[in-house]
């Protein structure tokens, strides 16, 4: 079906990171290039939020899908900007979404390939700032991506909430592109194989809502970054050799999603927690495996400060793979246009 006059054709590439689909949108979405990438994100999160819903809800999507909208960069050192959309909203940064975006840009030639066998740095701009993706290629195809991202830090340690059905639950709050509620899953009797069950999803939702109820923290640099909407279930970590940690961890996005991969930001949030506890320093690694068996590996590359909080910078690695290219001609007469307030796409 041809696109209607004045109505854009949406084009995107689906990329799997672990078992999670990331939709890298290349064209069809008008943006105000005079605004910062963060300001474009903030507009989309309000009047433009129907686009996110169109791409991650039925009939075209699924709540566990992620969306990465390619948009012109503002930062002079960035080759492209991207805006992240998920079930929980609009993260300032994401490891798996950065991996998917870099993979799609290289594989489709939108960023020219500089090597067939080696590592190429793709310089991107997320709403939270600049991020580098080190893309490893073999025989001209992407095989892995290492992401250097946002500074990560424990924003509130040894906190707790009270749930009527459960009692006192302890958690740490970590900034890692979004605020993460870090929870000891064993302490609640939750096994990895049940983290995606309805009862576990409902418990995670109650915990997130309890943390949100009196939340008043602001990022020392970014300011108001919204409420916590991520929860990372942690099962006990162990140190296989000095500085080399392994663990199982599962990331919940509010409402109702347990992702198949452990997420890059969940992985480095756990490294930040180990760092604050004095158990990990520069050079330490964490091999974090999700309940479904997908593994990311993170490494602490430097330490610093964000405001009054000790922070770390990290690299985290995953293996994105192209799934397929998709074109959507959404007719302006579709009920979805009105239901999702998508008339702005035709401007």
C-alpha positions in Angstrom: 0.0 0.0 0.0 1.5 3.4 -1.0 1.8 6.1 1.7 -0.9 8.7 1.6 -0.1 12.1 0.3 1.5 14.2 3.1 1.7 11.1 5.3 5.1 9.7 6.2 6.3 6.2 5.7 7.8 4.8 8.9 11.0 2.7 8.3 12.8 0.8 10.9 15.1 -2.2 11.5 14.3 -4.7 14.2 17.5 -5.8 16.1 17.6 -8.5 18.7 19.8 -8.0 21.8 19.5 -11.2 23.8 15.9 -12.2 23.1 14.6 -8.6 23.2 13.5 -6.7 20.1 14.8 -3.2 19.6 13.1 -1.1 16.8 15.6 1.3 15.3 13.5 3.9 13.5 15.3 5.6 10.6 12.6 7.8 8.9 9.1 9.0 8.9 9.1 10.9 12.2 9.3 14.7 12.0 11.5 16.3 14.7 12.4 19.9 15.7 16.1 19.9 14.9 16.5 23.2 16.7 15.9 21.5 20.1 18.3 19.5 22.1 18.1 15.7 21.9 16.8 15.8 25.5 14.1 18.4 24.6 13.0 16.2 21.7 12.6 13.3 24.1 10.6 15.4 26.5 8.2 16.5 23.7 7.8 12.9 22.6 7.1 11.9 26.2 4.1 14.3 26.2 2.2 15.2 23.0 4.1 12.7 20.9 3.8 9.6 23.1 1.5 7.9 20.7 4.5 6.9 18.6 6.0 4.9 21.4 2.7 3.2 22.0 2.2 2.5 18.3 5.5 0.6 18.1 5.5 -1.4 21.3 1.8 -2.2 21.7 -0.4 -4.5 19.6 -1.2 -4.8 16.8 2.3 -3.8 15.6 4.4 -4.4 18.8 4.6 -6.0 22.2 5.3 -4.3 25.6 8.8 -5.8 25.9 9.9 -4.2 22.7 12.2 -1.2 22.8 12.3 1.7 20.3 15.3 3.8 19.2 14.4 6.8 17.1 17.4 8.1 15.1 17.5 11.9 15.2 20.1 14.5 14.2 22.9 14.9 16.8 23.5 18.3 18.5 26.9 17.4 20.1 29.7 18.2 17.6 31.4 14.9 18.2 28.4 12.7 17.7 27.6 11.0 14.4 23.9 10.5 15.2 21.4 11.1 18.0 18.8 8.6 19.3 15.8 8.7 21.6 15.0 5.6 23.6 11.3 4.5 24.2 10.3 1.6 26.4 7.3 0.4 28.4 8.4 2.5 31.3 8.8 5.6 29.2 11.9 7.4 28.0 15.3 6.5 29.6 18.1 9.0 29.4 20.5 6.2 28.4 20.4 2.4 27.8 23.1 -0.1 27.1 21.1 -2.6 25.0 19.5 0.2 23.0 22.9 1.8 22.3 24.1 -1.7 21.1 21.1 -2.1 18.8 21.3 1.5 17.4 25.1 1.2 16.6 24.5 -2.2 15.0 21.7 -1.0 12.8 23.5 2.1 11.7 26.6 0.1 10.7 24.8 -2.8 9.1 22.6 -0.6 7.0 25.4 1.7 5.9 23.9 4.8 7.5 27.2 5.2 9.2 29.9 4.0 6.7 31.8 0.9 7.7 35.5 1.6 8.3 36.7 -2.0 8.7 35.5 -5.5 7.8 37.5 -7.1 10.5 38.2 -5.0 13.6 36.7 -2.5 15.9 34.9 0.8 14.9 33.8 3.5 17.3 30.3 4.8 16.7 29.8 8.1 18.4 26.2 8.7 19.5 24.2 11.2 21.5 21.5 10.0 23.8 19.2 12.4 25.8 21.6 11.9 28.8 24.6 12.9 26.7 27.4 11.5 24.5 28.0 7.7 24.4 30.5 5.6 22.5 29.7 2.2 21.0 32.8 0.1 20.0 31.5 -2.2 17.3 33.4 -5.4 16.6 33.1 -6.7 13.0 34.1 -10.0 11.4 33.8 -10.5 7.7 31.9 -7.2 7.5 29.2 -8.2 10.0 28.6 -6.9 13.5 29.4 -9.6 16.1 29.4 -7.6 19.3 29.2 -4.0 20.7 30.9 -2.6 23.7 29.2 0.5 25.1 30.7 3.3 27.2 27.9 5.2 28.8 26.6 7.4 31.5 28.3 7.7 34.9 26.6 5.3 37.3 26.3 5.8 41.1 24.4 4.7 44.2 22.0 7.5 44.9 20.5 6.1 48.0 21.9 3.1 49.9 20.2 0.8 52.5 16.7 2.2 51.9 13.5 0.3 52.6 9.8 0.2 51.9 6.9 -1.4 53.7 4.4 -3.5 51.8 1.3 -4.7 53.7 1.5 -8.1 52.2 5.2 -8.6 52.5 6.6 -6.4 55.2 9.9 -4.5 55.1 11.9 -4.8 51.9 15.4 -3.4 51.6 16.8 -1.8 48.4 19.5 0.4 47.0 18.7 3.1 44.5 21.2 3.4 41.7 21.4 5.9 38.8 22.3 4.2 35.5 20.5 6.1 32.8 17.4 5.8 34.9 16.8 5.1 38.6 17.1 1.4 39.4 15.6 -0.2 42.5 18.1 -2.9 43.4 16.5 -5.8 45.3 17.9 -9.0 46.8 15.6 -11.6 45.2 16.8 -14.5 47.5 15.6 -12.5 50.5 12.1 -12.6 49.1 12.3 -16.2 48.2 12.1 -15.5 44.5 13.9 -18.0 42.2 15.2 -16.8 38.8 12.9 -19.2 36.9 9.9 -17.5 38.5 10.9 -13.8 38.0 8.6 -13.5 35.0 5.6 -15.1 36.7 2.5 -13.0 37.3 3.0 -12.9 41.1 6.6 -11.7 40.7 5.6 -9.0 38.2 2.9 -7.9 40.5 5.3 -7.7 43.5 7.8 -5.7 41.4 5.0 -3.3 40.4 4.0 -2.8 44.1 7.6 -2.1 45.1 8.2 0.4 42.3 4.9 2.2 43.2 5.9 2.3 46.9 9.3 3.8 46.1 7.7 6.3 43.8 5.2 7.4 46.5 7.7 9.7 48.4 10.4 10.0 45.8 12.1 13.4 45.8 15.6 12.8 44.4 17.0 14.8 41.5 20.1 13.9 39.5 23.0 16.1 40.6 23.7 17.2 36.9 20.6 16.4 34.9 18.1 17.6 37.4 14.6 16.2 37.4 14.8 12.8 35.6 11.4 11.5 36.6 10.4 8.7 39.0 12.1 5.3 39.3 10.6 2.8 36.9 13.3 0.0 36.8 13.8 -2.8 39.3 16.7 -5.2 39.1 16.3 -8.5 40.8 19.7 -9.6 42.2 20.7 -13.2 43.0 24.0 -13.7 44.9 27.1 -12.7 43.1 30.3 -14.6 43.4 34.0 -13.7 42.7 35.4 -16.5 40.4 38.9 -14.9 40.4 40.0 -11.6 42.0 38.0 -8.9 40.4 35.9 -11.2 38.2 32.3 -11.4 39.4 29.4 -13.5 38.1 25.8 -13.2 38.9 22.2 -13.7 37.8 20.1 -10.5 37.5 16.8 -9.7 35.9 15.5 -6.3 35.0 11.8 -5.3 35.4 10.4 -2.3 33.6 7.2 -0.8 35.0 4.6 -1.7 34.3 4.7 -5.4 33.7 7.8 -6.3 31.7 10.7 -8.6 32.6 13.2 -8.3 29.8 15.0 -11.3 28.3 18.5 -9.7 28.6 19.8 -8.5 31.9 20.1 -5.0 30.4 23.3 -3.0 30.2 22.1 -0.4 32.7 21.1 -3.1 35.1 24.5 -4.7 34.8 26.5 -1.6 35.4 24.1 -0.6 38.2 25.2 -3.7 40.0 28.8 -2.9 39.4 28.2 0.5 41.0 26.8 -1.2 44.0 29.8 -3.5 44.3 32.1 -0.5 43.9 30.3 1.4 46.7 30.6 -1.6 48.9 34.4 -1.7 48.3 34.3 -5.0 46.5 35.1 -3.8 43.0 37.4 -1.2 41.6 38.8 -0.2 38.2 39.3 -3.3 36.1 36.7 -5.4 37.9 34.2 -7.2 35.7 30.7 -8.6 36.1 29.2 -11.3 33.9 25.5 -10.8 34.5 23.1 -13.4 33.2 19.4 -12.9 33.0 16.9 -15.6 34.2 16.4 -16.5 30.5 20.1 -17.1 30.0 21.3 -14.0 28.1 24.6 -12.7 29.3 26.1 -9.2 29.4 29.6 -8.4 30.7 30.5 -5.1 32.3 33.8 -3.6 33.3 34.7 -0.7 35.5 37.0 1.6 33.5 37.3 4.6 35.8 36.0 6.2 39.0 34.9 9.7 39.8 32.2 11.8 41.4 28.8 13.0 40.4 27.8 15.7 42.9 28.5 14.1 46.3 28.2 10.6 45.0 31.1 8.3 44.1 30.6 7.2 40.5 32.0 4.7 38.0 32.3 4.7 34.2 32.0 1.3 32.5 32.0 -0.7 29.3 29.3 -3.3 28.8 29.2 -5.8 26.0 26.4 -7.6 24.2 25.8 -9.3 20.8 23.1 -7.5 18.8 21.8 -9.2 15.6 19.6 -7.9 12.8 16.1 -9.4 12.6 14.7 -7.6 9.6 13.7 -4.3 7.9 10.1 -3.1 8.2 8.1 -0.4 6.5 4.8 0.8 7.8 2.4 2.8 5.8 -0.2 3.8 8.4 -3.2 5.2 6.6 -4.5 8.5 8.0 -8.0 6.9 8.2 -6.7 4.2 10.6 -8.4 4.4 14.0 -5.0 4.2 15.6 -4.2 7.7 14.3 -7.0 9.2 16.3 -6.7 6.8 19.3 -3.0 7.5 19.7 -3.1 11.2 18.7 -0.7 10.6 15.8 -1.9 13.4 13.5 1.4 15.2 14.2 3.2 12.6 12.1 1.8 14.2 8.9 3.1 17.7 9.5 
